[in-house]
Amino acid sequence: MSDSEVEFTPDAYSLKILAELQRDSRQTVQQISDAVGLSATPCWKRIKDMEAAGVITGYTALVDREKVGLNLAVVVEANLSEHTEALVRRFEDAVAASPQIVRCLSTTGQADYIMTVLVRDIKHYEQLLHDTIFKLPGVTHVRSSIVLREIKSEVRLPVASPIAPMSKARRRRA
C-alpha cells in the first residue's frame, strides 16, 4: 500500500456502491444512494474513501472496439530467454509502451506472458509482430491465436456477488 492510500475494509454497502459505479459511473450520488439504500452523504463519503484507498482507480468510458476499427483481436503467448529482474523489467516496460497490447499477464504454465492485442486487421497484426512483438526484450517464442468471436468480455468485477462458501455436503464430495 502506498503512503497516499488509506486502509479500506469493504462492507455490503460499499460493495453495492462499487457494483453500481461499474454498471454506470455517470450516475449521480443521489442515484447511486437510491439504488443501494443509503442516503446521499454517507454514499458520497464511501465513494471518496474508496478513491482515497485506491479501491476505485478511475472512471472511464467503454468503447466498442470494432466501431473504432479494431476488428482483429489476437491472444499472444510469449516466452522469455531468461527471467532476470532487468530483462523482465525491460520486457514489461516495452509491453506497456505498445498501445496495441491492451492486456498482458505474467503466467505459469507453457507461456511466461499472455497478451491481448487489438489491431485493424491481419496485415496490421503481421506488422506489429515484426516491428514490436518479435523485438520485445528477451522474447524467444511467440504463439498467436486469432480470436474468432468473443463469448464474454467483462470489465466489471463481481463485487456484489461474492462466492458462497461450500456446504459441508459439497466439501465432502469435492
N, C-alpha and C positions, 0 to 999 in steps of 0.2 A: 504494500500500500504506500502510495506517495505521501509526502508531507502535506499536500494540499487536500487530500481526501480524508473524509471522516468515516468512522465505522458505521455500518448500516446492517441492521437485522430486519429482514422483511417480515411483515405480518400480512394477514389476509387483505386488509385494505390496500396496502402498498402493492401487493401482487395484482389486485384488481385494477388499480390505477395504471400499473405497467401494461397490463393487457389492453386497457382502453387506449393508452397512448400508442401502443403498437398497432392497434386497429386503425386509429386515425389521430395523428399527432396535431392536427389542426383544430381539434375541439377546444372550446373554451374551458377554463377551470370549472365553471358552473355546469357545463355539460358533463364533464368527467365526474364531478361530485354527485350529480344526479344519478349517473349510471352506476356508481359504486356505493351509494347510500351514505355519503359523508357530506357535511356542509363544506362550503367553498374554501373557507380559511384553512381548516386542517388539511384539506386536499391539496391546496396550493403549497402549504408548508411541507407536506410529504414529498411533493414533486421537487421542491427546492432542496430538501435534504438528500433525495436520491441523486440529484445532479451534483451536489457537493461531495457525495460519497463515491461518485464515479459509476454508479449503477446505471444512470442514464448518461450515455456518452455523446448524444447528439440527436438531432432531428433531421429527417431527410424526406425526399420525395421518391416514390417507387416509379421506375421508368420501364416501359415495355421495350425490351432490347431490340426486338425486330422492327418496331416502328421508328427506331433511330438508326436502322441499317446494320445492326449487329446480328446478322442472320445465322451465323455459324458459332456454335459452342463446342469446345473441344476440352476433353479431360486429358491432361498430360501428366504422365508419371516420369519422374526423373530420379536418377541415382548419381551420387557424387563419388569421386575417386577416393576421397578421404574425408574424415569428419573432424578436422581440426577446427578449433574455435575461429581462427582467422578465415579459413575457407568458407565455413558455414556463414559467417557474418557477411563476407563478400557476396556469396550467392544470394542470401536473403535481401541484402541491400539492392542488388541488381534486379531481383524479382519485384521488390517494392517500387522500383523506378519505372517499371514497364506497365503502362496503363491498360494494355490488353490482357494482362494477367490479373484477373479480378479476385482470385482467391488462391491461396497457397497454404497447404497443410503439411507440416512435418509429421511423417507417419512411421509406424512399424510395418513390417511385412516386406513385400517384394520391392516397393519403391521407398526411397528416402523422402520424397516430396510428391504430393499430388496437387496439381494446379488446375484451375479452371480458366480457360482463355475464351474471350469473346472477340470475334472479328467479322468483317463483312462477308467473306466467302472463302472458299478453299485456296484461291490464289493468295489472298492476304494471309492466310494461315501459313502457307508454304514460305512466304516472305518472312513472316515472324519467326518461323522455325530457323531459317538460315541466318537472319540478321540478329536475332535475340536469343532464342532458347538454346540453340547449339553452342552459343558463345557465353552462356552463363558460367561463372567461375566453377570449375571442378566437375562439370557435368560429363559423365561417361556414357550414359544410356538414357534415351528418351523413348517413351512409348505413348502414342497418341490414340485416343478413341474419340471418334466423331459422335456427337450427341445427335441421335435421330429425332428424339422427342423428349421433352421434359415432362415427367409424370408428376413431379411435385417439386416446387421451388419455393420454400417458405423462409421468410426472413424473420418472422415473429417467433420469439421464444415461447415455449409452452408454460409460462409462469403461473397462469391461473389454474392450471390443471396438473398439480403435482402427481406423480405416480403413487398410487395407493400401495401401502405395504402388503406383502403377500400374506394370505391367511395361513393358519397353521396347516390346514389340509393341503394347500398348494405347495407349501415349503416341503412337506413330506414327499410329495410326488416329484418335486424338482431335483 
